[in-house]
Amino acid sequence: MGQVALNLNGRSFRFDCGDDEEARLKELAAYVRSRVEDLTREFGNVGEQRLLLMAALYITDELWDARAEAAAKSKPKTVKGKPPQLVAPAAKSDEPAAGSGNTSS
């Protein structure tokens, strides 16, 4: 099991994690740290709890924007308000195709 020491806002925190998760955890912590530092520069010393809450809200807002963007990209596109055309699934290989003239049963 891996262990990572992270520093945020002048404090050190230790986390246990899977052996293959250490780099990702450090990367996530660095991102959070950069947001906290941005907010500190912008708003000054507003208190640790408030600062961490502001960072959490900022990051959550980014996440929700990314989710909305991904959802918009995955929706079928319509042209001039018309719904997309649906295509019937192909016939199974053991079934004769429609109009093949095969009437044996």
SETORLUM-762481 format. One record per residue: residue in three letters; residue number from 1; x, y, z of N, C-alpha, C in turn; chain. Coordinates in pm, 1 decimal. Atoms other than C-alpha are relative to their C-alpha. Layout:
<sites>
SITE resn resi     n_c1     n_c2     n_c3    ca_c1    ca_c2    ca_c3     c_c1     c_c2     c_c3 chain
SITE  ALA  NUM        X        Y        Z        X        Y        Z        X        Y        Z     A
...
</sites>
This chain:
<sites>
SITE resn resi     n_c1     n_c2     n_c3    ca_c1    ca_c2    ca_c3     c_c1     c_c2     c_c3 chain
SITE  MET    1     85.0   -117.6      0.0      0.0      0.0      0.0     89.2    123.5      0.0     A
SITE  GLY    2    -77.3   -122.9      9.0    129.5    342.8    -90.4    -44.2    102.4    102.5     A
SITE  GLN    3     31.9   -109.8    -90.2    138.5    651.0    124.0     54.7    128.6    -61.3     A
SITE  VAL    4    -37.8   -127.1     60.2    149.3   1010.7      8.8    -14.4    109.6    104.0     A
SITE  ALA    5      6.6   -118.3    -85.3    228.3   1325.3    205.8    -31.6    118.8    -89.3     A
SITE  LEU    6     43.0   -114.4     79.0     47.8   1629.2     70.0      2.0    125.1     85.3     A
SITE  ASN    7     -0.6   -128.8    -70.1     89.5   1993.0    165.6   -103.4     90.9    -64.5     A
SITE  LEU    8    102.9    -90.6     48.7   -198.1   2234.6    136.4    -19.5    111.2    101.5     A
SITE  ASN    9     23.9   -117.6    -83.4   -227.0   2584.3    273.9     83.6     -2.8    127.9     A
SITE  GLY   10    -91.3     -0.9   -114.0     74.6   2541.0    500.2    -13.8   -117.7     94.7     A
SITE  ARG   11     17.8    117.4    -86.0    -40.8   2209.5    647.6     35.0   -125.2    -77.6     A
SITE  SER   12    -37.7    126.1     61.3     78.5   1857.1    580.3   -104.2   -106.5     34.5     A
SITE  PHE   13     98.4    106.7    -17.2   -157.4   1562.3    533.7     58.4   -128.3    -58.3     A
SITE  ARG   14    -45.1    130.2     49.8    -77.9   1191.8    492.4   -122.4    -81.6    -40.2     A
SITE  PHE   15    107.7     84.1     50.2   -296.4    962.6    285.0     54.9   -135.5    -40.1     A
SITE  ASP   16    -30.0    133.7     49.4   -284.7    589.2    230.2    -73.4    -16.4   -132.6     A
SITE  CYS   17     62.6     23.6    130.1   -357.3    479.9   -124.2     59.7   -125.1    -61.3     A
SITE  GLY   18    -54.8    113.9     72.2   -302.0    196.4   -365.7    135.7     35.3    -58.3     A
SITE  ASP   19   -135.5    -23.3     50.6     51.8    153.1   -494.2      0.5     73.9   -133.2     A
SITE  ASP   20      2.7    -61.8    131.3    -48.4    265.2   -841.2    -77.1    132.6     -1.4     A
SITE  GLU   21     80.0   -122.7     -7.7   -246.6    568.8   -720.0     77.4    121.2     51.6     A
SITE  GLU   22    -76.4   -108.2    -62.4     31.3    780.7   -568.2     16.0    120.6    -91.9     A
SITE  ALA   23    -22.9   -110.3     94.2    110.4    986.8   -878.6   -129.5     76.5    -26.0     A
SITE  ARG   24    128.7    -66.1     25.6   -257.4   1057.1   -946.3    -42.3     84.3    119.4     A
SITE  LEU   25     36.3    -73.8   -120.2   -319.0   1164.7   -586.7     82.9    127.5     12.4     A
SITE  LYS   26    -86.0   -119.0     -3.2    -21.9   1402.2   -601.9    -44.9    101.8   -105.2     A
SITE  GLU   27     46.0    -87.8    107.3   -150.7   1542.0   -931.2   -129.7     71.6     39.7     A
SITE  LEU   28    125.6    -60.5    -46.0   -498.8   1601.4   -785.8     26.0    103.9    108.5     A
SITE  ALA   29    -32.9    -93.6   -108.3   -350.9   1766.3   -476.0     65.0    126.6    -55.6     A
SITE  ALA   30    -64.1   -117.0     61.0   -138.1   1994.3   -693.6   -104.9     90.0    -64.5     A
SITE  TYR   31    106.8    -79.0     60.9   -450.5   2103.9   -879.5    -78.0     76.7    106.8     A
SITE  VAL   32     72.6    -65.7   -109.8   -636.6   2177.7   -555.3     86.1    112.0     58.1     A
SITE  ARG   33    -91.7   -101.1    -54.8   -330.5   2362.7   -422.4      4.7    123.5    -90.6     A
SITE  SER   34     -5.4   -115.0     91.4   -317.4   2579.7   -736.2   -127.6     83.3      8.6     A
SITE  ARG   35    126.1    -73.8    -14.9   -685.4   2672.8   -694.8     -0.2     77.4    131.0     A
SITE  VAL   36     -5.9    -67.6   -130.1   -632.7   2757.3   -326.8     93.3    121.5     -9.5     A
SITE  GLU   37    -94.2   -111.8     15.3   -331.4   2972.5   -416.5    -59.5    112.1    -85.5     A
SITE  ASP   38     67.8   -101.4     82.5   -530.6   3150.6   -690.5    -98.9     80.9     83.1     A
SITE  LEU   39    101.0    -67.2    -82.5   -809.7   3228.3   -445.3     65.3     86.0    108.7     A
SITE  THR   40    -71.3    -77.6   -100.7   -561.8   3345.1   -180.5     51.1    130.9    -59.8     A
SITE  ARG   41    -47.2   -121.9     66.3   -408.2   3590.3   -427.6   -116.1     95.8    -28.8     A
SITE  GLU   42    114.0    -83.7     36.1   -752.2   3713.6   -530.9    -71.8     59.7    120.8     A
SITE  PHE   43     81.8    -44.5   -112.8   -923.1   3738.7   -191.0     77.4     23.0    128.9     A
SITE  GLY   44    -78.8    -19.3   -121.1   -640.2   3743.5     61.0    -30.2   -106.0    104.7     A
SITE  ASN   45     19.3     93.5   -110.0   -657.9   3574.6    398.9   -144.4      8.6     48.3     A
SITE  VAL   46    141.6      2.2    -37.9  -1026.3   3489.5    436.1    -30.4   -111.9     99.6     A
SITE  GLY   47     17.7    111.1    -93.4   -971.0   3200.1    676.4     10.3   -132.6    -74.0     A
SITE  GLU   48    -26.7    128.7     65.0   -871.3   2843.5    603.3   -127.1    -73.5    -42.1     A
SITE  GLN   49    121.9     72.9     33.9  -1217.7   2687.2    616.0    -72.8     64.9   -117.4     A
SITE  ARG   50     67.8    -71.1    108.8  -1369.9   2954.1    393.8     76.6    -16.7   -130.9     A
SITE  LEU   51    -84.1     14.3    118.0  -1078.1   2931.6    151.8    -14.8   -139.2    -61.3     A
SITE  LEU   52     14.7    136.4     50.2  -1105.5   2552.4    122.3   -140.0    -24.1    -56.1     A
SITE  LEU   53    135.5     11.1     53.5  -1482.3   2575.8     75.0    -10.0     70.5   -135.1     A
SITE  MET   54      1.4    -72.8    127.0  -1434.0   2836.6   -197.8     69.1    -82.5   -109.2     A
SITE  ALA   55    -70.9     83.2     96.7  -1181.7   2608.1   -369.5    -86.1   -119.7    -41.4     A
SITE  ALA   56     87.0    113.7     30.7  -1420.0   2312.3   -344.8   -114.4     42.3    -92.5     A
SITE  LEU   57    109.2    -49.3     85.6  -1702.3   2519.6   -497.0     50.9     33.3   -139.8     A
SITE  TYR   58    -60.7    -34.3    128.3  -1474.0   2647.5   -773.8     23.7   -126.2    -83.4     A
SITE  ILE   59    -30.6    124.8     69.5  -1360.4   2294.7   -864.4   -127.9    -73.6    -37.7     A
SITE  THR   60    128.1     63.1     30.4  -1715.4   2159.1   -845.1    -67.6     69.1   -117.2     A
SITE  ASP   61     55.6    -75.0    112.5  -1829.6   2435.6  -1081.4     67.0    -42.4   -130.8     A
SITE  GLU   62    -71.8     47.8    118.6  -1558.7   2328.8  -1327.8    -48.0   -139.3    -40.3     A
SITE  LEU   63     46.9    135.6     26.8  -1672.0   1967.3  -1297.3   -138.1      1.1    -63.6     A
SITE  TRP   64    136.1     -5.6     54.0  -2036.8   2052.3  -1359.4     -1.4     56.8   -141.6     A
SITE  ASP   65    -10.7    -54.3    136.2  -1943.8   2264.4  -1663.1     50.8   -107.2    -95.8     A
SITE  ALA   66    -55.6    105.9     84.7  -1738.3   1974.2  -1801.4   -103.9   -108.9    -24.8     A
SITE  ARG   67    105.4    101.3     17.4  -2024.6   1729.4  -1741.6   -107.5     48.7    -96.8     A
SITE  ALA   68    101.9    -55.5     88.9  -2273.5   1959.8  -1914.3     51.0      2.0   -144.5     A
SITE  GLU   69    -59.9     -2.2    133.9  -2037.1   1999.7  -2210.3      4.7   -140.6    -59.3     A
SITE  ALA   70     -5.5    138.4     46.7  -1988.5   1622.7  -2235.6   -139.8    -51.3    -34.9     A
SITE  ALA   71    137.2     42.9     27.2  -2363.7   1562.9  -2216.7    -52.1     63.3   -128.3     A
SITE  ALA   72     44.7    -68.1    121.6  -2427.6   1821.5  -2488.6     63.4    -62.9   -123.5     A
SITE  LYS   73    -68.4     62.8    113.9  -2172.2   1652.5  -2714.7    -55.5   -138.5    -29.8     A
SITE  SER   74     48.2    136.4     20.3  -2328.8   1308.7  -2664.5   -144.5     -5.8    -47.7     A
SITE  LYS   75    138.1     -1.6     46.7  -2683.2   1416.3  -2754.0     -2.3      0.5   -152.3     A
SITE  PRO   76     10.8     -5.2    145.6  -2794.6   1351.9  -3112.9    -32.9    141.6    -45.3     A
SITE  LYS   77     23.1   -134.9     50.5  -2789.7   1668.7  -3317.4   -124.3      1.0    -87.5     A
SITE  THR   78    118.7    -15.5     83.3  -3106.7   1791.9  -3479.2     25.0    111.6    -99.8     A
SITE  VAL   79    -10.4   -102.6    102.8  -3139.7   1995.8  -3793.5   -132.9     73.6     -6.9     A
SITE  LYS   80    118.3    -84.8      5.3  -3385.8   2284.3  -3783.2   -116.6    -57.8     79.9     A
SITE  GLY   81    104.1     47.9    -90.2  -3576.2   2130.3  -3495.2    -54.3   -137.3    -33.7     A
SITE  LYS   82     48.2    133.9     36.4  -3625.8   1794.2  -3669.1     76.6   -104.4     80.6     A
SITE  PRO   83    -71.0    105.2    -73.0  -3548.3   1482.8  -3469.8     88.0    -79.8    -95.8     A
SITE  PRO   84    -85.1     79.9     87.5  -3271.4   1260.0  -3603.7    -75.6   -120.1    -53.9     A
SITE  GLN   85     63.8    117.8     57.5  -3372.2    977.1  -3835.1     50.5   -123.5     70.9     A
SITE  LEU   86    -37.1    124.8    -64.5  -3375.9    638.8  -3671.8     16.3   -106.2   -107.1     A
SITE  VAL   87    -25.4    108.0     93.6  -3238.2    337.8  -3855.4    -30.7   -130.2     70.2     A
SITE  ALA   88     35.2    128.4    -59.2  -3383.8     -6.9  -3793.0    124.6    -86.2      9.1     A
SITE  PRO   89   -117.0     87.0    -12.0  -3132.3   -262.2  -3668.3      3.1   -100.7   -114.5     A
SITE  ALA   90    -15.4     97.9    107.0  -2996.2   -503.9  -3927.1    -60.8   -132.4     42.8     A
SITE  ALA   91     58.5    130.8    -28.4  -3166.0   -842.8  -3955.3    109.1    -95.0     45.7     A
SITE  LYS   92    -96.1     99.9    -45.6  -2997.2  -1131.4  -3777.0     37.3    -88.2   -118.4     A
SITE  SER   93    -49.0     78.3    112.7  -2791.9  -1352.6  -4006.0    -79.7   -127.7    -22.3     A
SITE  ASP   94     77.1    122.5     18.0  -3016.2  -1657.4  -3944.5   -142.9     27.9    -45.1     A
SITE  GLU   95    132.1    -36.5     48.1  -3328.8  -1467.3  -4052.2     12.4     49.7   -142.4     A
SITE  PRO   96     -7.7    -51.1    136.8  -3403.3  -1403.2  -4421.2    -26.8    150.3     -1.0     A
SITE  ALA   97     19.6   -143.0     12.7  -3380.8  -1040.9  -4520.8   -136.9     27.2    -57.5     A
SITE  ALA   98    131.9    -35.5     51.8  -3711.4   -867.5  -4592.3      8.6     16.5   -150.4     A
SITE  GLY   99      6.3    -13.7    145.0  -3809.1   -892.2  -4958.1     95.5    -91.8    -73.6     A
SITE  SER  100    -94.4     89.5     66.1  -3565.3  -1176.4  -5029.2    -71.0   -103.0    -86.3     A
SITE  GLY  101     76.3     93.0     80.1  -3846.0  -1383.3  -5182.7      1.8   -141.0     55.8     A
SITE  ASN  102     -6.2    132.6    -61.3  -3768.5  -1679.4  -4959.1   -124.9    -19.3     84.0     A
SITE  THR  103    126.7     21.4    -72.4  -4110.7  -1808.4  -4848.8     -4.8   -136.7     62.3     A
SITE  SER  104      3.2    133.1    -59.2  -4010.7  -2155.5  -4729.9     -3.0     11.0    151.7     A
SITE  SER  105      8.7      0.9   -144.7  -4100.6  -2236.6  -4371.5     14.0   -137.1     53.1     A
</sites>
